[in-house]
Amino acid sequence: MELRGKKVIALGERDGVPGPAVAECARRAGAEVVLTLTACYA
Amino acid sequence: MPDGVAASVLEDRIERHGATPLLGVDGQLLGAVLPAHEEDDTLTGQVLLENLACKATAALALRHLLARPGAVATEKVRYVISCGEEAVGDRYQRGGGNLAKAVAEWAGCTRATGSDVKAFCCGPMHSLMIAGALVQSGLYDDVVVLAGGSLAKLGMKFQGHVKHAMPIVEDVLAGFAAHVGRDDGASPMLRLDAVGRHEVASGSAPLAVVKALYTEPLARVGLTLLDVDRFSLELHNPEATEPAGSGNVPLNNYRTLASLAVIEKLIERDGIEAFVRTRGMPGFSPTQGHIASAIPYLGHALRGLTDGGLTRTMFTGKGSLFLGRMTQLSDGVSLIVERNPRRSNGGRAWSFEARR
């Protein structure tokens, strides 16, 4: 998936991949992260 | 028991005074909790009921602790740390209050004072660490860490249970209490020289988190993951979480931990399942956040470290700080509890010592 130039909502999970980690990956792929959230499903 | 109140009076208080109704399973009106203030959202009947449930279950746990053979004398308890998740206060300091001393009062600990420690599900680990430090410093000889249950989390994942036509299994208000005292030569030791911390700069990547909570503290005292007989993590009962789509939380976290052992070349990749089986355990705790967070194994660990075959156990709690919207960070603290090197017969269950 080409993320460059796209806006991204980074939704992560605490015990999996947290939101900030997802956001960092998206940023490095050229996306603009507009919202970062982490959920706690436990 | 005092006389009851007529249903008509209860209905009046619900309708005119905003009291929170208490209904039986058949829908019958059993009682009502009045708000303590007309305009204070932190003193509604619902909030007071949640705080009261937390206080009652914590006090019950403390009284059980104090009633055990060989337990610390009630009057010797000098400090109580409550790490329940309820926020006691009023509109001018929402959550700024203190449940610990209220629980100590109910349990008859007349010489105790105390305070609350808040860190979401990580609260119990922070509290045990602080309790150990208070004892090690010599400030107090006997500290109790406790928590009551969360009324708000009863039936938290009920939709998944209803969807799968199974009973709503989150029907338990749990509590715990643990005594931290000076070294008695028999009780297991809390290793304050090997506390694991998820620091602000630790990052949120899964590998960074597990390294901060396991590799770094163990290495600090010359140990590896293989020197720990049993790890206690989030111990949510998967019977409650899997139907709700949350998966088997303990199993997933044990596999992550085993993966760290592979990365550190302590085990081979095909040894992951054996690592999980021998150093982990099935989740068995009610899904009450802080209650399920490593602490349910403490009593079992103390037995294993005194009368059983365990040498060293490790407890790790993680807290979802981001839920409060003040940060994107999570939190974590890990603690090592190990056999007393001077272990003799007669170790006291449900109490353990801070290493001096």
Interface residues (C-beta under 8 A of the other chain):
Chain A: G12 R14 D15 G16 V17 P18 G19 P20 A21 T36 L37 T38 C40 Y41 A42
Chain B: C121 G203 S204 A205 P206 E234 H236 T241 G245 S246 G247 V249 N252 N253 T256 T287 G289 A292 K318 S320 F322 L323 Q328 S330
